[in-house]
Amino acid sequence: MMAGEGFRLLAKGIHPETGEPLTPGAVVHSPEAIRLLFLLAEEFSFTRFCSI
């Protein structure tokens, strides 16, 4: 998965590995986190996450 795609999914409140919605209380739902995740998605749009 490309890093940008993972960050965009998180910004939309979706778990990038399962596709399930994140819980309503998750920190990614705060406006600051959403802005940061979209910025990270743009910055790392051509970076691939490696499996560990």
Helices and strands as residue ranges (DSSP letters): H 3-11, G 27-29, H 31-43
